[in-house]
Amino acid sequence: MPPPPASRSARRRAEARPAAPAGRPTLLGAVTLPRVLAALWLAATAELLVVTALAVHEHTTWYLAVDQFGFLTFAHDLLHGRVFHHWPPLDALAARLLPRVDVLVQSYVADHGRIYCRYPPGYALLLAGWIGLLGDDAAHVLNATIFLALLTLLLAFGTRLFRSRWWATAGVALIVLFSGRTELYSWALTPVRDPATHLAALLGLFLLLPAGGARLSARRVAAAGLALGYAGSIRPDAVLYLAPAGLVAAARWSEERPGWRPVLRQLAAGAAALTLGLAPLLAYNTAAMGRPWRFTQGMEVQSFLAAPSPPTAERAAQPRVGSPSGAPWRGGTVSPVQGGGLRLANLPQMLPANVALVRATYGDVLLALALWGAVVALVQRQVLFLTTVPYAVLALLLVSCWSNPWAAPRYLSGVHFLLPLLIVEGALGTSTLVRSLRPAWAWWLPACFALALGAVTNLAANTLGTGTFAHLILLVPGLAAAGALGAAWSRRDVTAVVAPVLALALVVLACWRLSPQLETSATFQGPEMARARAIFARKVEPGAVVITTEEVGRPAENIEYYSGVAHALYLTDLQRWRLTVGDAADLLARGGMTPYLLLPKTQPGLDRLLDALGHRFAVELAADIPARRAIDYFVAARWNPDGIHMQLYRLGPLGAGAP
């Protein structure tokens, strides 16, 4: 029986339907909106990373401060199979020093004849491997590489948490955009341990996140434990990451219900791997201090429960060790071994100051979005909440126990890597939350959200400043409010439109902020180092010891590491050792070394010092250094970019002529 004839409407629909292509699909047919968006996302994200890489490369500085010198020196010792360091000037000075005292600008401790680095070995091991493979000059590329790896990891981190590449790109763009205010950018330009710490720790957290519906396995827990343990070998305070790691693992066990035996196997695997990751730290502690849990930097926590000490004039004048800021840092002279910076009694005073610092960094509008994002994450994305909020709270409390307010931006680096994820959740997650509400309630939440954002914006208009950046960054709350209201009106997933717009806008803004950096470069890089090393080798004798001052930059670290012919120390080192310049110079001369003075022409009391030394030494002006040429003698002070008029004096034996 033939089929019944089709109705008139069915025939019209069939005629309107496009015919299937007879051959291969055309190029135009292959171009679909998802593919266009994917290509646009790839181009925008690549542009963000490339511009960031170029800016970091141009501004990576070779000029060393305290921490950088300590890590590089430690790395070279490890590369040559040594744990302890040998510093020839100590051989001459040891008879007048206490058995345990800070040396090498407080990056090392001389302890009964042995000199060990204060810092844990994790980052120095990375540096040693990097230098061993690529050479000394490549040391200054390591942190730039780590910073880009961190941004890439956070891109994967956000994609896994949000299940959206656009959301993840928005978060990474916020990190780059605020990296100048948070100083994350500064620590990418110089060899310090902070980026490496957070790369290892965030990798450990990433490995614990749900992925593709796969259940948590002992192998994945072990890999996470190894990464978290090695983060502790770089910075022991990375142990704070164990709190979110444990909470994420517990949440997954609660959801997956694997049974107590698989849980115990995973716990055992994680604990064993964590111990393995901590092995470099424990081995180094044992070698240097005699016990695995006695830290080489333990002097910082030795007074943790002590009463707060009143700030001294000296402490008030000291910015952070290894700081990229413009202010001079002076080494401590109060005790032979400086320490005691971490005290619980500092918390009531420092916590409000650090909260105010975070507010000033992000502004109240974005901080309000982050706090709201934590609430939204708790409702609909618990893993995000457990990953970010516990660590942020613990880190803020720990940093607030430090007596030095200059430590806060650096030690809060982990918070600055995670906080943008909460800002993105607050900005975009609200739309998703609105769609899950009943229609009767769907308008209340976005209306209140928009009104609250408007009120915060009006009340806190100046927290980000009054410049162009402050006005442009307000697009984040603006798009957040528009997205929430759009979701209430359409009952559709408006983040499919809002998220790309937000991410693209933030990428453009971040690249615009970085673009001036591409036109300039750091003032002290490879060529400047090579020039200074050659000039210094002509002006001082091999085996020289240069006594200089921290008021002109960080010449001692750079002379000690780069010159190849001289050692160096600061006047503050002599104050800590209770030695005069004359006594130290006499001891060094008796030890077969030639003492020099490298001081600014305007050094207070310089004439009196030279007159006093003239009774014991033949004082010879070896070089009168114009301000513009001070950098050729490793004198580079950011607070004085025009240079400082310096003078180099040789202290020879009385009655002897110039060599």
CORLINKA-V317129 format. One record per residue. N is the residue number from 1. RES is the residue in one letter. PSI is psi in whole degrees, 0 to 359 (NA if undefined). NEAR is the number of other C-alpha atoms within 8 Angstrom. Layout:
n = <N/N>
res = <RES/RES>
psi = <PSI/PSI>
near = <NEAR/NEAR>
This chain:
n = <1/2/3/4/5/6/7/8/9/10/11/12/13/14/15/16/17/18/19/20/21/22/23/24/25/26/27/28/29/30/31/32/33/34/35/36/37/38/39/40/41/42/43/44/45/46/47/48/49/50/51/52/53/54/55/56/57/58/59/60/61/62/63/64/65/66/67/68/69/70/71/72/73/74/75/76/77/78/79/80/81/82/83/84/85/86/87/88/89/90/91/92/93/94/95/96/97/98/99/100/101/102/103/104/105/106/107/108/109/110/111/112/113/114/115/116/117/118/119/120/121/122/123/124/125/126/127/128/129/130/131/132/133/134/135/136/137/138/139/140/141/142/143/144/145/146/147/148/149/150/151/152/153/154/155/156/157/158/159/160/161/162/163/164/165/166/167/168/169/170/171/172/173/174/175/176/177/178/179/180/181/182/183/184/185/186/187/188/189/190/191/192/193/194/195/196/197/198/199/200/201/202/203/204/205/206/207/208/209/210/211/212/213/214/215/216/217/218/219/220/221/222/223/224/225/226/227/228/229/230/231/232/233/234/235/236/237/238/239/240/241/242/243/244/245/246/247/248/249/250/251/252/253/254/255/256/257/258/259/260/261/262/263/264/265/266/267/268/269/270/271/272/273/274/275/276/277/278/279/280/281/282/283/284/285/286/287/288/289/290/291/292/293/294/295/296/297/298/299/300/301/302/303/304/305/306/307/308/309/310/311/312/313/314/315/316/317/318/319/320/321/322/323/324/325/326/327/328/329/330/331/332/333/334/335/336/337/338/339/340/341/342/343/344/345/346/347/348/349/350/351/352/353/354/355/356/357/358/359/360/361/362/363/364/365/366/367/368/369/370/371/372/373/374/375/376/377/378/379/380/381/382/383/384/385/386/387/388/389/390/391/392/393/394/395/396/397/398/399/400/401/402/403/404/405/406/407/408/409/410/411/412/413/414/415/416/417/418/419/420/421/422/423/424/425/426/427/428/429/430/431/432/433/434/435/436/437/438/439/440/441/442/443/444/445/446/447/448/449/450/451/452/453/454/455/456/457/458/459/460/461/462/463/464/465/466/467/468/469/470/471/472/473/474/475/476/477/478/479/480/481/482/483/484/485/486/487/488/489/490/491/492/493/494/495/496/497/498/499/500/501/502/503/504/505/506/507/508/509/510/511/512/513/514/515/516/517/518/519/520/521/522/523/524/525/526/527/528/529/530/531/532/533/534/535/536/537/538/539/540/541/542/543/544/545/546/547/548/549/550/551/552/553/554/555/556/557/558/559/560/561/562/563/564/565/566/567/568/569/570/571/572/573/574/575/576/577/578/579/580/581/582/583/584/585/586/587/588/589/590/591/592/593/594/595/596/597/598/599/600/601/602/603/604/605/606/607/608/609/610/611/612/613/614/615/616/617/618/619/620/621/622/623/624/625/626/627/628/629/630/631/632/633/634/635/636/637/638/639/640/641/642/643/644/645/646/647/648/649/650/651/652/653/654/655/656/657/658/659>
res = <M/P/P/P/P/A/S/R/S/A/R/R/R/A/E/A/R/P/A/A/P/A/G/R/P/T/L/L/G/A/V/T/L/P/R/V/L/A/A/L/W/L/A/A/T/A/E/L/L/V/V/T/A/L/A/V/H/E/H/T/T/W/Y/L/A/V/D/Q/F/G/F/L/T/F/A/H/D/L/L/H/G/R/V/F/H/H/W/P/P/L/D/A/L/A/A/R/L/L/P/R/V/D/V/L/V/Q/S/Y/V/A/D/H/G/R/I/Y/C/R/Y/P/P/G/Y/A/L/L/L/A/G/W/I/G/L/L/G/D/D/A/A/H/V/L/N/A/T/I/F/L/A/L/L/T/L/L/L/A/F/G/T/R/L/F/R/S/R/W/W/A/T/A/G/V/A/L/I/V/L/F/S/G/R/T/E/L/Y/S/W/A/L/T/P/V/R/D/P/A/T/H/L/A/A/L/L/G/L/F/L/L/L/P/A/G/G/A/R/L/S/A/R/R/V/A/A/A/G/L/A/L/G/Y/A/G/S/I/R/P/D/A/V/L/Y/L/A/P/A/G/L/V/A/A/A/R/W/S/E/E/R/P/G/W/R/P/V/L/R/Q/L/A/A/G/A/A/A/L/T/L/G/L/A/P/L/L/A/Y/N/T/A/A/M/G/R/P/W/R/F/T/Q/G/M/E/V/Q/S/F/L/A/A/P/S/P/P/T/A/E/R/A/A/Q/P/R/V/G/S/P/S/G/A/P/W/R/G/G/T/V/S/P/V/Q/G/G/G/L/R/L/A/N/L/P/Q/M/L/P/A/N/V/A/L/V/R/A/T/Y/G/D/V/L/L/A/L/A/L/W/G/A/V/V/A/L/V/Q/R/Q/V/L/F/L/T/T/V/P/Y/A/V/L/A/L/L/L/V/S/C/W/S/N/P/W/A/A/P/R/Y/L/S/G/V/H/F/L/L/P/L/L/I/V/E/G/A/L/G/T/S/T/L/V/R/S/L/R/P/A/W/A/W/W/L/P/A/C/F/A/L/A/L/G/A/V/T/N/L/A/A/N/T/L/G/T/G/T/F/A/H/L/I/L/L/V/P/G/L/A/A/A/G/A/L/G/A/A/W/S/R/R/D/V/T/A/V/V/A/P/V/L/A/L/A/L/V/V/L/A/C/W/R/L/S/P/Q/L/E/T/S/A/T/F/Q/G/P/E/M/A/R/A/R/A/I/F/A/R/K/V/E/P/G/A/V/V/I/T/T/E/E/V/G/R/P/A/E/N/I/E/Y/Y/S/G/V/A/H/A/L/Y/L/T/D/L/Q/R/W/R/L/T/V/G/D/A/A/D/L/L/A/R/G/G/M/T/P/Y/L/L/L/P/K/T/Q/P/G/L/D/R/L/L/D/A/L/G/H/R/F/A/V/E/L/A/A/D/I/P/A/R/R/A/I/D/Y/F/V/A/A/R/W/N/P/D/G/I/H/M/Q/L/Y/R/L/G/P/L/G/A/G/A/P>
psi = <130/151/154/148/145/151/166/319/323/322/321/320/322/322/325/338/131/144/146/140/138/328/213/148/145/163/321/323/334/343/105/163/316/322/322/316/322/318/322/319/315/318/316/316/319/320/317/313/321/314/319/317/317/318/318/318/318/329/8/124/144/355/129/142/198/303/315/316/316/315/317/320/316/318/318/323/314/322/332/15/21/141/323/152/149/123/105/320/332/329/324/330/345/325/335/2/158/160/331/119/151/138/175/60/42/12/344/160/127/116/98/49/348/143/118/153/141/326/151/163/353/309/323/325/317/314/318/315/319/314/320/326/319/351/166/317/335/351/328/359/345/309/328/319/318/319/317/323/323/315/320/318/318/332/314/323/309/322/320/324/314/343/37/125/327/319/317/317/321/318/316/322/323/321/313/319/322/7/334/318/323/351/9/322/319/321/349/349/2/149/88/167/348/311/320/322/310/333/312/316/317/330/319/316/319/320/340/350/148/139/113/26/1/145/155/132/161/325/317/321/321/317/319/318/322/315/316/322/319/328/322/332/340/309/117/333/357/351/339/333/345/333/304/326/315/321/321/316/318/321/321/321/321/323/320/337/65/348/158/331/312/325/316/321/318/318/318/317/318/318/318/317/322/316/321/319/327/353/317/320/314/320/319/317/318/317/318/322/349/347/142/331/12/108/146/336/21/345/341/335/7/341/32/322/7/163/153/140/143/140/137/166/324/314/323/339/358/118/188/149/133/20/142/3/173/348/147/146/133/134/150/146/9/317/160/323/111/146/198/22/338/110/135/329/345/345/312/329/320/332/310/324/320/325/317/324/317/320/317/332/311/341/152/331/308/327/323/321/322/317/319/323/325/321/314/318/322/329/315/355/71/327/322/316/313/332/326/310/311/317/317/318/313/318/319/320/317/314/328/354/350/140/341/113/340/346/341/307/321/313/349/17/319/322/320/337/331/329/321/333/322/326/317/319/319/324/320/331/338/321/319/322/323/319/337/351/159/149/327/333/353/334/336/313/308/326/313/322/313/318/319/318/319/319/316/320/318/322/334/43/334/6/335/3/187/13/188/318/317/323/320/325/344/352/336/303/329/312/326/313/318/320/318/316/322/322/322/324/317/340/29/171/86/346/341/336/316/319/312/321/314/313/315/319/318/323/314/317/318/317/324/320/329/340/322/334/337/345/354/173/167/148/345/100/202/309/319/322/315/320/314/321/318/317/318/322/334/338/339/156/153/138/14/154/116/123/122/191/150/352/351/12/218/59/325/314/319/324/313/319/319/327/323/353/346/155/169/155/167/161/327/330/316/322/319/326/358/45/142/165/318/316/317/316/322/316/318/318/319/332/8/12/158/116/144/157/130/98/153/150/332/15/126/131/13/317/317/320/315/322/317/319/333/340/346/339/161/105/118/132/105/332/132/114/111/157/319/344/7/329/337/352/27/26/109/106/121/333/356/74/342/357/171/132/115/160/136/120/138/133/100/174/144/137/356/145/181/148/NA>
near = <2/3/4/4/4/6/6/6/6/8/9/8/8/7/7/6/6/5/4/4/6/4/4/5/7/6/6/5/7/7/8/7/6/6/8/9/8/8/8/8/11/8/8/10/10/8/8/12/10/8/11/11/10/9/12/12/10/11/11/15/11/10/7/11/12/13/11/12/13/12/14/11/9/13/13/9/12/12/10/6/6/8/9/9/11/5/6/6/11/7/8/11/11/8/5/5/9/8/8/11/12/13/10/8/12/10/14/13/14/13/10/6/6/8/11/12/13/9/9/15/12/14/13/13/10/9/13/12/9/12/12/9/6/8/9/7/8/10/11/13/9/11/15/15/8/12/10/10/9/11/10/8/11/10/13/9/10/16/12/11/10/9/7/9/11/10/15/16/12/15/14/12/13/11/11/11/11/10/11/10/7/12/10/12/11/10/13/14/14/14/13/11/9/11/13/12/13/13/13/12/14/9/12/15/14/9/10/13/10/10/6/4/5/6/6/10/7/12/8/10/15/15/12/15/15/15/14/19/15/15/19/16/16/14/12/9/6/13/11/10/11/9/10/14/12/8/10/13/9/8/9/11/11/7/6/7/7/7/6/6/6/9/10/8/9/13/10/8/12/15/10/10/13/15/10/10/16/12/9/10/14/11/9/12/15/12/8/8/10/8/9/12/7/10/8/12/8/8/10/10/11/8/10/10/7/8/6/7/4/4/6/6/6/7/8/7/8/10/10/9/8/8/7/6/5/7/7/12/11/9/9/10/10/6/7/11/9/11/8/11/10/12/17/9/11/13/12/7/8/13/12/8/9/12/8/8/8/9/11/10/10/12/13/12/12/11/11/9/13/16/11/10/15/13/8/14/15/10/7/7/10/9/11/10/12/11/13/13/9/11/13/12/8/9/12/11/10/8/11/14/14/14/10/9/9/7/10/11/9/10/10/11/12/9/11/11/8/10/11/13/11/16/15/14/14/16/14/15/12/14/18/11/10/13/13/6/8/7/6/5/8/12/11/7/9/15/9/8/10/12/8/8/11/8/8/12/10/7/6/10/10/7/10/10/7/9/6/6/7/10/9/8/7/8/9/10/12/8/11/13/13/9/14/15/13/11/15/13/7/6/8/6/9/10/11/7/7/11/12/12/8/12/13/10/8/12/13/8/10/13/11/8/8/11/10/8/10/10/6/8/9/9/6/10/11/8/7/11/12/8/9/13/12/9/10/11/12/7/8/9/10/7/9/13/14/13/13/13/12/12/7/12/11/14/14/13/14/14/13/11/9/8/13/9/10/14/12/12/12/12/11/11/12/12/10/12/10/6/9/8/8/9/8/11/10/8/10/15/10/8/9/6/11/13/14/12/12/12/10/10/8/6/7/4/6/9/6/7/8/9/8/9/10/9/6/9/10/12/11/9/9/9/8/9/10/9/10/9/9/15/11/13/10/11/13/13/12/9/7/8/7/6/13/12/13/13/14/13/12/13/13/12/8/7/5/7/4/5/2>
